Every structure is written in structure tokens, then in C-alpha cells.
Amino acid sequence: MAKQTVVHKGRYAIKRVNLNEDLSGYSIANFISQIRARPEHTSELIVEWTVVFDNGTGSDGVLRLTLDDSVTGAITHTSGFMDVMRVDGGQKTSLFDEALPVEFRGMPSDE
């Protein structure tokens, strides 16, 4: 099973995803990342990451995913599944072999 991602509720979250290819030929609008209640793309949407190229151009293949603290603070779920997708011609293609498990935790001082 894939490594679990932890998102702390009420905290700003940053994740970097290295796709190991030059992405400079794509627009950042071609990439989305979502956390859903179950691994299926049709399950309930919990939150959508803001996606940018980490170096500004995508030439290094790294996407930076962020969630604002106001967004994470509103999450009521305790877990979910995350995916990164490329959108071409309206078609979404998953870039992971399987959705990654996500655990939502309370503020670190509350644990």
C-alpha cells in the first residue's frame, strides 16, 4: 500500500509531487489534485489542492500542492484518498497507480 499522507486540520499544508518528467509543455491548468472520501473518482469530494509548478515553469517535473489553513480547518472527515490527475481535452488521467490514503488530524497540539 502507498505511504499515507497526513493533513493537519487548521494548518497550512504543502506537498510536493515529483512526476520525473519535464512539464514545461503543459499549462498548470492541466493538473488537478483532489482528496475524496473513497478511492473512486466519483466519490464525495472533500477538498481540492491548489496546484502550481514548484519552480514556476514545470521543467523540473515538480508540482507544489497547497491547502490553506481556512480550508483544512473546515474538514470534517478523518480520512480520504488523494490523486493527482492530468487533464487533456476534458479527459482526466490519474498520474498515480492508485489513490494515496490521507489521514486528517486535529491540531498537532491537540494530539
N, CA, C and O atoms as CSV, one atom per row, in Angstrom:
chain,resi,resn,atom,element,x,y,z
A,1,MET,N,N,0.834,-1.174,0.000
A,1,MET,CA,C,0.000,0.000,0.000
A,1,MET,C,C,0.882,1.240,0.000
A,1,MET,O,O,1.992,1.230,0.531
A,2,ALA,N,N,0.372,2.305,-0.602
A,2,ALA,CA,C,1.107,3.554,-0.716
A,2,ALA,C,C,1.252,4.223,0.650
A,2,ALA,O,O,0.453,3.988,1.557
A,3,LYS,N,N,2.270,5.049,0.781
A,3,LYS,CA,C,2.517,5.776,2.018
A,3,LYS,C,C,1.365,6.746,2.282
A,3,LYS,O,O,0.868,7.392,1.359
A,4,GLN,N,N,0.947,6.844,3.530
A,4,GLN,CA,C,-0.158,7.710,3.909
A,4,GLN,C,C,0.306,9.159,4.017
A,4,GLN,O,O,1.396,9.440,4.515
A,5,THR,N,N,-0.535,10.069,3.545
A,5,THR,CA,C,-0.300,11.498,3.669
A,5,THR,C,C,-1.098,12.001,4.864
A,5,THR,O,O,-2.243,11.596,5.062
A,6,VAL,N,N,-0.506,12.874,5.655
A,6,VAL,CA,C,-1.191,13.447,6.816
A,6,VAL,C,C,-1.440,14.925,6.555
A,6,VAL,O,O,-0.534,15.659,6.161
A,7,VAL,N,N,-2.676,15.351,6.778
A,7,VAL,CA,C,-3.053,16.762,6.685
A,7,VAL,C,C,-3.582,17.164,8.050
A,7,VAL,O,O,-4.521,16.552,8.560
A,8,HIS,N,N,-2.983,18.194,8.647
A,8,HIS,CA,C,-3.418,18.682,9.958
A,8,HIS,C,C,-4.502,19.731,9.768
A,8,HIS,O,O,-4.310,20.719,9.059
A,9,LYS,N,N,-5.639,19.505,10.407
A,9,LYS,CA,C,-6.759,20.437,10.316
A,9,LYS,C,C,-6.368,21.775,10.929
A,9,LYS,O,O,-5.729,21.825,11.979
A,10,GLY,N,N,-6.758,22.859,10.263
A,10,GLY,CA,C,-6.458,24.194,10.762
A,10,GLY,C,C,-5.042,24.660,10.507
A,10,GLY,O,O,-4.638,25.713,11.001
A,11,ARG,N,N,-4.273,23.886,9.735
A,11,ARG,CA,C,-2.888,24.254,9.405
A,11,ARG,C,C,-2.723,24.329,7.904
A,11,ARG,O,O,-3.405,23.620,7.163
A,12,TYR,N,N,-1.842,25.166,7.460
A,12,TYR,CA,C,-1.495,25.280,6.049
A,12,TYR,C,C,-0.749,24.009,5.649
A,12,TYR,O,O,0.161,23.584,6.359
A,13,ALA,N,N,-1.116,23.400,4.530
A,13,ALA,CA,C,-0.481,22.151,4.098
A,13,ALA,C,C,0.210,22.343,2.756
A,13,ALA,O,O,-0.347,22.957,1.845
A,14,ILE,N,N,1.423,21.816,2.637
A,14,ILE,CA,C,2.190,21.840,1.386
A,14,ILE,C,C,2.705,20.435,1.116
A,14,ILE,O,O,3.301,19.807,1.991
A,15,LYS,N,N,2.476,19.949,-0.084
A,15,LYS,CA,C,3.023,18.665,-0.531
A,15,LYS,C,C,3.669,18.890,-1.887
A,15,LYS,O,O,3.123,19.601,-2.730
A,16,ARG,N,N,4.822,18.288,-2.095
A,16,ARG,CA,C,5.479,18.345,-3.402
A,16,ARG,C,C,5.389,16.965,-4.038
A,16,ARG,O,O,5.615,15.945,-3.388
A,17,VAL,N,N,5.054,16.961,-5.321
A,17,VAL,CA,C,4.926,15.714,-6.068
A,17,VAL,C,C,5.865,15.798,-7.262
A,17,VAL,O,O,5.699,16.664,-8.121
A,18,ASN,N,N,6.857,14.899,-7.325
A,18,ASN,CA,C,7.808,14.869,-8.435
A,18,ASN,C,C,7.327,13.848,-9.460
A,18,ASN,O,O,7.271,12.653,-9.171
A,19,LEU,N,N,6.981,14.319,-10.654
A,19,LEU,CA,C,6.491,13.435,-11.708
A,19,LEU,C,C,7.615,12.941,-12.609
A,19,LEU,O,O,7.367,12.201,-13.561
A,20,ASN,N,N,8.850,13.344,-12.317
A,20,ASN,CA,C,10.036,12.861,-13.022
A,20,ASN,C,C,9.979,13.048,-14.533
A,20,ASN,O,O,10.466,12.211,-15.293
A,21,GLU,N,N,9.381,14.151,-14.956
A,21,GLU,CA,C,9.407,14.492,-16.381
A,21,GLU,C,C,9.254,15.998,-16.522
A,21,GLU,O,O,8.700,16.663,-15.647
A,22,ASP,N,N,9.744,16.522,-17.620
A,22,ASP,CA,C,9.629,17.945,-17.915
A,22,ASP,C,C,8.170,18.264,-18.220
A,22,ASP,O,O,7.597,17.716,-19.161
A,23,LEU,N,N,7.575,19.142,-17.435
A,23,LEU,CA,C,6.172,19.507,-17.598
A,23,LEU,C,C,5.999,20.873,-18.248
A,23,LEU,O,O,4.882,21.381,-18.341
A,24,SER,N,N,7.102,21.471,-18.700
A,24,SER,CA,C,7.037,22.839,-19.218
A,24,SER,C,C,6.174,22.973,-20.470
A,24,SER,O,O,5.783,24.086,-20.822
A,25,GLY,N,N,5.873,21.887,-21.137
A,25,GLY,CA,C,4.992,21.936,-22.303
A,25,GLY,C,C,3.516,21.974,-21.942
A,25,GLY,O,O,2.659,22.074,-22.821
A,26,TYR,N,N,3.219,21.895,-20.647
A,26,TYR,CA,C,1.835,21.907,-20.171
A,26,TYR,C,C,1.517,23.215,-19.462
A,26,TYR,O,O,2.407,23.894,-18.949
A,27,SER,N,N,0.251,23.552,-19.444
A,27,SER,CA,C,-0.239,24.643,-18.607
A,27,SER,C,C,-0.512,24.061,-17.230
A,27,SER,O,O,-0.866,22.887,-17.120
A,28,ILE,N,N,-0.354,24.857,-16.173
A,28,ILE,CA,C,-0.660,24.365,-14.834
A,28,ILE,C,C,-2.139,23.994,-14.746
A,28,ILE,O,O,-2.517,23.176,-13.907
A,29,ALA,N,N,-2.971,24.572,-15.586
A,29,ALA,CA,C,-4.403,24.248,-15.609
A,29,ALA,C,C,-4.644,22.793,-16.023
A,29,ALA,O,O,-5.746,22.277,-15.840
A,30,ASN,N,N,-3.617,22.123,-16.583
A,30,ASN,CA,C,-3.738,20.714,-16.977
A,30,ASN,C,C,-3.633,19.758,-15.783
A,30,ASN,O,O,-3.806,18.552,-15.958
A,31,PHE,N,N,-3.356,20.264,-14.579
A,31,PHE,CA,C,-3.142,19.402,-13.421
A,31,PHE,C,C,-4.115,19.746,-12.298
A,31,PHE,O,O,-4.313,20.915,-11.968
A,32,ILE,N,N,-4.716,18.718,-11.720
A,32,ILE,CA,C,-5.579,18.886,-10.553
A,32,ILE,C,C,-5.229,17.810,-9.532
A,32,ILE,O,O,-4.741,16.734,-9.877
A,33,SER,N,N,-5.485,18.124,-8.291
A,33,SER,CA,C,-5.296,17.137,-7.228
A,33,SER,C,C,-6.459,17.289,-6.254
A,33,SER,O,O,-6.778,18.390,-5.807
A,34,GLN,N,N,-7.075,16.170,-5.941
A,34,GLN,CA,C,-8.236,16.167,-5.073
A,34,GLN,C,C,-8.085,15.113,-3.987
A,34,GLN,O,O,-7.370,14.124,-4.144
A,35,ILE,N,N,-8.782,15.357,-2.881
A,35,ILE,CA,C,-8.918,14.341,-1.847
A,35,ILE,C,C,-10.401,13.999,-1.796
A,35,ILE,O,O,-11.255,14.867,-1.611
A,36,ARG,N,N,-10.684,12.706,-1.968
A,36,ARG,CA,C,-12.063,12.224,-1.986
A,36,ARG,C,C,-12.288,11.236,-0.847
A,36,ARG,O,O,-11.338,10.719,-0.259
A,37,ALA,N,N,-13.558,10.983,-0.546
A,37,ALA,CA,C,-13.917,10.113,0.574
A,37,ALA,C,C,-13.468,8.669,0.350
A,37,ALA,O,O,-13.093,7.982,1.300
A,38,ARG,N,N,-13.506,8.210,-0.895
A,38,ARG,CA,C,-13.085,6.846,-1.247
A,38,ARG,C,C,-12.137,6.935,-2.444
A,38,ARG,O,O,-12.016,8.007,-3.038
A,39,PRO,N,N,-11.472,5.864,-2.810
A,39,PRO,CA,C,-10.501,5.913,-3.918
A,39,PRO,C,C,-11.115,6.214,-5.292
A,39,PRO,O,O,-10.407,6.658,-6.195
A,40,GLU,N,N,-12.407,5.981,-5.459
A,40,GLU,CA,C,-13.036,6.192,-6.765
A,40,GLU,C,C,-13.173,7.694,-7.066
A,40,GLU,O,O,-13.476,8.489,-6.177
A,41,HIS,N,N,-12.948,8.061,-8.318
A,41,HIS,CA,C,-13.022,9.469,-8.744
A,41,HIS,C,C,-14.434,10.029,-8.652
A,41,HIS,O,O,-14.626,11.243,-8.720
A,42,THR,N,N,-15.415,9.162,-8.500
A,42,THR,CA,C,-16.804,9.597,-8.412
A,42,THR,C,C,-17.278,9.766,-6.970
A,42,THR,O,O,-18.406,10.202,-6.742
A,43,SER,N,N,-16.436,9.428,-5.996
A,43,SER,CA,C,-16.855,9.536,-4.595
A,43,SER,C,C,-16.877,11.000,-4.157
A,43,SER,O,O,-16.435,11.887,-4.887
A,44,GLU,N,N,-17.392,11.232,-2.969
A,44,GLU,CA,C,-17.558,12.582,-2.437
A,44,GLU,C,C,-16.224,13.345,-2.399
A,44,GLU,O,O,-15.223,12.843,-1.888
A,45,LEU,N,N,-16.232,14.559,-2.946
A,45,LEU,CA,C,-15.056,15.430,-2.916
A,45,LEU,C,C,-14.940,16.065,-1.537
A,45,LEU,O,O,-15.876,16.708,-1.060
A,46,ILE,N,N,-13.789,15.883,-0.901
A,46,ILE,CA,C,-13.542,16.504,0.405
A,46,ILE,C,C,-12.886,17.862,0.213
A,46,ILE,O,O,-13.334,18.857,0.783
A,47,VAL,N,N,-11.824,17.906,-0.590
A,47,VAL,CA,C,-11.087,19.153,-0.804
A,47,VAL,C,C,-10.252,19.025,-2.074
A,47,VAL,O,O,-9.855,17.926,-2.461
A,48,GLU,N,N,-9.994,20.157,-2.712
A,48,GLU,CA,C,-9.131,20.184,-3.894
A,48,GLU,C,C,-7.912,21.047,-3.588
A,48,GLU,O,O,-8.029,22.176,-3.112
A,49,TRP,N,N,-6.747,20.488,-3.872
A,49,TRP,CA,C,-5.492,21.205,-3.659
A,49,TRP,C,C,-5.352,22.330,-4.691
A,49,TRP,O,O,-5.866,22.224,-5.804
A,50,THR,N,N,-4.656,23.402,-4.313
A,50,THR,CA,C,-4.185,24.398,-5.267
A,50,THR,C,C,-2.880,23.854,-5.823
A,50,THR,O,O,-1.991,23.480,-5.058
A,51,VAL,N,N,-2.752,23.806,-7.157
A,51,VAL,CA,C,-1.583,23.197,-7.799
A,51,VAL,C,C,-0.812,24.265,-8.569
A,51,VAL,O,O,-1.389,25.019,-9.352
A,52,VAL,N,N,0.504,24.320,-8.334
A,52,VAL,CA,C,1.397,25.203,-9.096
A,52,VAL,C,C,2.667,24.425,-9.437
A,52,VAL,O,O,2.977,23.416,-8.803
A,53,PHE,N,N,3.398,24.906,-10.447
A,53,PHE,CA,C,4.716,24.338,-10.731
A,53,PHE,C,C,5.661,24.833,-9.649
A,53,PHE,O,O,5.706,26.034,-9.386
A,54,ASP,N,N,6.413,23.951,-9.019
A,54,ASP,CA,C,7.283,24.323,-7.911
A,54,ASP,C,C,8.333,25.345,-8.327
A,54,ASP,O,O,8.637,26.263,-7.564
A,55,ASN,N,N,8.891,25.199,-9.522
A,55,ASN,CA,C,9.930,26.135,-9.964
A,55,ASN,C,C,9.369,27.224,-10.884
A,55,ASN,O,O,10.132,28.023,-11.427
A,56,GLY,N,N,8.057,27.265,-11.061
A,56,GLY,CA,C,7.422,28.302,-11.881
A,56,GLY,C,C,7.211,27.922,-13.331
A,56,GLY,O,O,6.374,28.518,-14.009
A,57,THR,N,N,7.971,26.916,-13.833
A,57,THR,CA,C,7.865,26.548,-15.252
A,57,THR,C,C,7.474,25.095,-15.484
A,57,THR,O,O,6.975,24.750,-16.555
A,58,GLY,N,N,7.693,24.250,-14.500
A,58,GLY,CA,C,7.413,22.827,-14.658
A,58,GLY,C,C,8.555,22.033,-15.254
A,58,GLY,O,O,8.444,20.816,-15.405
A,59,SER,N,N,9.643,22.688,-15.594
A,59,SER,CA,C,10.764,21.992,-16.232
A,59,SER,C,C,11.409,20.938,-15.331
A,59,SER,O,O,12.025,19.991,-15.821
A,60,ASP,N,N,11.267,21.104,-14.013
A,60,ASP,CA,C,11.847,20.121,-13.080
A,60,ASP,C,C,10.883,18.974,-12.764
A,60,ASP,O,O,11.254,18.030,-12.066
A,61,GLY,N,N,9.649,19.049,-13.273
A,61,GLY,CA,C,8.681,17.976,-13.065
A,61,GLY,C,C,8.022,17.949,-11.701
A,61,GLY,O,O,7.349,16.976,-11.362
A,62,VAL,N,N,8.204,19.005,-10.906
A,62,VAL,CA,C,7.672,19.010,-9.543
A,62,VAL,C,C,6.440,19.924,-9.448
A,62,VAL,O,O,6.481,21.096,-9.822
A,63,LEU,N,N,5.353,19.348,-8.939
A,63,LEU,CA,C,4.147,20.112,-8.648
A,63,LEU,C,C,4.126,20.418,-7.154
A,63,LEU,O,O,4.469,19.561,-6.339
A,64,ARG,N,N,3.724,21.637,-6.792
A,64,ARG,CA,C,3.550,22.000,-5.377
A,64,ARG,C,C,2.051,22.114,-5.122
A,64,ARG,O,O,1.357,22.909,-5.757
A,65,LEU,N,N,1.567,21.312,-4.187
A,65,LEU,CA,C,0.157,21.282,-3.828
A,65,LEU,C,C,-0.008,21.979,-2.490
A,65,LEU,O,O,0.748,21.711,-1.556
A,66,THR,N,N,-0.992,22.877,-2.382
A,66,THR,CA,C,-1.203,23.583,-1.123
A,66,THR,C,C,-2.682,23.582,-0.739
A,66,THR,O,O,-3.573,23.580,-1.588
A,67,LEU,N,N,-2.900,23.582,0.563
A,67,LEU,CA,C,-4.225,23.759,1.147
A,67,LEU,C,C,-4.107,24.853,2.197
A,67,LEU,O,O,-3.271,24.763,3.096
A,68,ASP,N,N,-4.931,25.876,2.093
A,68,ASP,CA,C,-4.943,26.977,3.048
A,68,ASP,C,C,-5.475,26.493,4.398
A,68,ASP,O,O,-6.282,25.566,4.456
A,69,ASP,N,N,-5.021,27.123,5.473
A,69,ASP,CA,C,-5.466,26.716,6.806
A,69,ASP,C,C,-6.971,26.885,7.008
A,69,ASP,O,O,-7.573,26.140,7.782
A,70,SER,N,N,-7.587,27.850,6.328
A,70,SER,CA,C,-9.037,28.009,6.453
A,70,SER,C,C,-9.772,26.842,5.794
A,70,SER,O,O,-10.873,26.483,6.212
A,71,VAL,N,N,-9.166,26.256,4.774
A,71,VAL,CA,C,-9.747,25.093,4.092
A,71,VAL,C,C,-9.575,23.848,4.955
A,71,VAL,O,O,-10.529,23.092,5.142
A,72,THR,N,N,-8.383,23.627,5.480
A,72,THR,CA,C,-8.151,22.421,6.284
A,72,THR,C,C,-8.929,22.469,7.598
A,72,THR,O,O,-9.324,21.430,8.126
A,73,GLY,N,N,-9.145,23.664,8.121
A,73,GLY,CA,C,-9.889,23.801,9.370
A,73,GLY,C,C,-11.349,23.407,9.242
A,73,GLY,O,O,-11.990,23.054,10.232
A,74,ALA,N,N,-11.877,23.466,8.028
A,74,ALA,CA,C,-13.296,23.142,7.793
A,74,ALA,C,C,-13.534,21.665,7.486
A,74,ALA,O,O,-14.684,21.246,7.360
A,75,ILE,N,N,-12.479,20.873,7.365
A,75,ILE,CA,C,-12.627,19.454,7.018
A,75,ILE,C,C,-13.207,18.687,8.199
A,75,ILE,O,O,-12.706,18.787,9.319
A,76,THR,N,N,-14.271,17.918,7.943
A,76,THR,CA,C,-14.921,17.133,8.991
A,76,THR,C,C,-14.570,15.654,8.901
A,76,THR,O,O,-14.815,14.909,9.850
A,77,HIS,N,N,-14.010,15.219,7.799
A,77,HIS,CA,C,-13.631,13.807,7.621
A,77,HIS,C,C,-12.374,13.488,8.432
A,77,HIS,O,O,-11.618,14.388,8.799
A,78,THR,N,N,-12.159,12.209,8.706
A,78,THR,CA,C,-10.937,11.772,9.389
A,78,THR,C,C,-9.959,11.118,8.418
A,78,THR,O,O,-8.785,10.936,8.743
A,79,SER,N,N,-10.440,10.764,7.226
A,79,SER,CA,C,-9.562,10.150,6.232
A,79,SER,C,C,-10.140,10.355,4.842
A,79,SER,O,O,-11.289,10.765,4.679
A,80,GLY,N,N,-9.314,10.059,3.841
A,80,GLY,CA,C,-9.726,10.178,2.447
A,80,GLY,C,C,-8.668,9.579,1.553
A,80,GLY,O,O,-7.768,8.879,2.015
A,81,PHE,N,N,-8.783,9.862,0.258
A,81,PHE,CA,C,-7.842,9.347,-0.733
A,81,PHE,C,C,-7.496,10.456,-1.707
A,81,PHE,O,O,-8.375,11.165,-2.197
A,82,MET,N,N,-6.210,10.598,-1.983
A,82,MET,CA,C,-5.694,11.686,-2.803
A,82,MET,C,C,-5.195,11.167,-4.144
A,82,MET,O,O,-4.621,10.082,-4.235
A,83,ASP,N,N,-5.426,11.965,-5.180
A,83,ASP,CA,C,-4.929,11.632,-6.507
A,83,ASP,C,C,-4.448,12.909,-7.180
A,83,ASP,O,O,-4.897,14.003,-6.839
A,84,VAL,N,N,-3.548,12.771,-8.124
A,84,VAL,CA,C,-3.126,13.870,-8.994
A,84,VAL,C,C,-3.483,13.440,-10.408
A,84,VAL,O,O,-3.171,12.324,-10.825
A,85,MET,N,N,-4.139,14.331,-11.143
A,85,MET,CA,C,-4.587,13.997,-12.493
A,85,MET,C,C,-4.129,15.052,-13.487
A,85,MET,O,O,-3.999,16.235,-13.172
A,86,ARG,N,N,-3.890,14.571,-14.699
A,86,ARG,CA,C,-3.606,15.461,-15.831
A,86,ARG,C,C,-4.891,15.527,-16.645
A,86,ARG,O,O,-5.520,14.502,-16.907
A,87,VAL,N,N,-5.276,16.729,-17.041
A,87,VAL,CA,C,-6.494,16.922,-17.821
A,87,VAL,C,C,-6.096,17.341,-19.233
A,87,VAL,O,O,-5.485,18.390,-19.436
A,88,ASP,N,N,-6.453,16.505,-20.200
A,88,ASP,CA,C,-6.193,16.790,-21.616
A,88,ASP,C,C,-7.501,16.617,-22.379
A,88,ASP,O,O,-8.101,15.543,-22.356
A,89,GLY,N,N,-7.941,17.678,-23.056
A,89,GLY,CA,C,-9.168,17.592,-23.841
A,89,GLY,C,C,-10.376,17.194,-23.014
A,89,GLY,O,O,-11.270,16.510,-23.510
A,90,GLY,N,N,-10.411,17.617,-21.753
A,90,GLY,CA,C,-11.528,17.294,-20.879
A,90,GLY,C,C,-11.445,15.926,-20.235
A,90,GLY,O,O,-12.265,15.599,-19.377
A,91,GLN,N,N,-10.468,15.118,-20.631
A,91,GLN,CA,C,-10.285,13.775,-20.070
A,91,GLN,C,C,-9.283,13.827,-18.919
A,91,GLN,O,O,-8.191,14.376,-19.062
A,92,LYS,N,N,-9.664,13.247,-17.773
A,92,LYS,CA,C,-8.771,13.190,-16.613
A,92,LYS,C,C,-8.035,11.860,-16.608
A,92,LYS,O,O,-8.642,10.796,-16.734
A,93,THR,N,N,-6.701,11.940,-16.460
A,93,THR,CA,C,-5.874,10.745,-16.370
A,93,THR,C,C,-5.111,10.772,-15.059
A,93,THR,O,O,-4.368,11.716,-14.792
A,94,SER,N,N,-5.289,9.743,-14.235
A,94,SER,CA,C,-4.586,9.659,-12.965
A,94,SER,C,C,-3.095,9.487,-13.220
A,94,SER,O,O,-2.692,8.756,-14.124
A,95,LEU,N,N,-2.287,10.161,-12.424
A,95,LEU,CA,C,-0.833,10.048,-12.544
A,95,LEU,C,C,-0.249,9.095,-11.508
A,95,LEU,O,O,0.956,8.842,-11.508
A,96,PHE,N,N,-1.091,8.568,-10.629
A,96,PHE,CA,C,-0.675,7.573,-9.634
A,96,PHE,C,C,-1.258,6.222,-10.024
A,96,PHE,O,O,-2.315,6.154,-10.652
A,97,ASP,N,N,-0.570,5.148,-9.651
A,97,ASP,CA,C,-1.095,3.800,-9.866
A,97,ASP,C,C,-2.374,3.580,-9.061
A,97,ASP,O,O,-3.295,2.903,-9.519
A,98,GLU,N,N,-2.425,4.154,-7.860
A,98,GLU,CA,C,-3.614,4.068,-7.013
A,98,GLU,C,C,-3.682,5.316,-6.151
A,98,GLU,O,O,-2.664,5.954,-5.883
A,99,ALA,N,N,-4.889,5.659,-5.719
A,99,ALA,CA,C,-5.058,6.836,-4.862
A,99,ALA,C,C,-4.305,6.636,-3.542
A,99,ALA,O,O,-4.262,5.531,-3.000
A,100,LEU,N,N,-3.721,7.711,-3.045
A,100,LEU,CA,C,-2.947,7.656,-1.801
A,100,LEU,C,C,-3.851,7.898,-0.603
A,100,LEU,O,O,-4.660,8.826,-0.621
A,101,PRO,N,N,-3.729,7.083,0.435
A,101,PRO,CA,C,-4.536,7.318,1.640
A,101,PRO,C,C,-4.109,8.611,2.332
A,101,PRO,O,O,-2.926,8.945,2.385
A,102,VAL,N,N,-5.095,9.323,2.857
A,102,VAL,CA,C,-4.865,10.581,3.571
A,102,VAL,C,C,-5.520,10.468,4.938
A,102,VAL,O,O,-6.647,9.987,5.062
A,103,GLU,N,N,-4.807,10.912,5.956
A,103,GLU,CA,C,-5.370,10.996,7.299
A,103,GLU,C,C,-5.475,12.459,7.679
A,103,GLU,O,O,-4.499,13.201,7.569
A,104,PHE,N,N,-6.645,12.881,8.125
A,104,PHE,CA,C,-6.841,14.239,8.621
A,104,PHE,C,C,-6.742,14.185,10.135
A,104,PHE,O,O,-7.456,13.424,10.788
A,105,ARG,N,N,-5.851,14.998,10.687
A,105,ARG,CA,C,-5.642,15.028,12.135
A,105,ARG,C,C,-5.990,16.406,12.665
A,105,ARG,O,O,-5.927,17.403,11.947
A,106,GLY,N,N,-6.366,16.440,13.963
A,106,GLY,CA,C,-6.599,17.717,14.621
A,106,GLY,C,C,-5.298,18.481,14.733
A,106,GLY,O,O,-4.251,18.006,14.295
A,107,MET,N,N,-5.362,19.646,15.310
A,107,MET,CA,C,-4.169,20.444,15.503
A,107,MET,C,C,-3.118,19.618,16.239
A,107,MET,O,O,-3.467,18.916,17.188
A,108,PRO,N,N,-1.835,19.672,15.838
A,108,PRO,CA,C,-0.794,18.875,16.486
A,108,PRO,C,C,-0.755,19.047,18.006
A,108,PRO,O,O,-0.431,18.095,18.716
A,109,SER,N,N,-1.078,20.237,18.524
A,109,SER,CA,C,-1.053,20.449,19.973
A,109,SER,C,C,-2.197,19.727,20.662
A,109,SER,O,O,-2.150,19.524,21.875
A,110,ASP,N,N,-3.248,19.324,19.903
A,110,ASP,CA,C,-4.404,18.634,20.460
A,110,ASP,C,C,-4.225,17.122,20.493
A,110,ASP,O,O,-5.074,16.417,21.038
A,111,GLU,N,N,-3.142,16.611,19.924
A,111,GLU,CA,C,-2.981,15.155,19.787
A,111,GLU,C,C,-2.215,14.565,20.939
A,111,GLU,O,O,-1.993,13.354,20.976
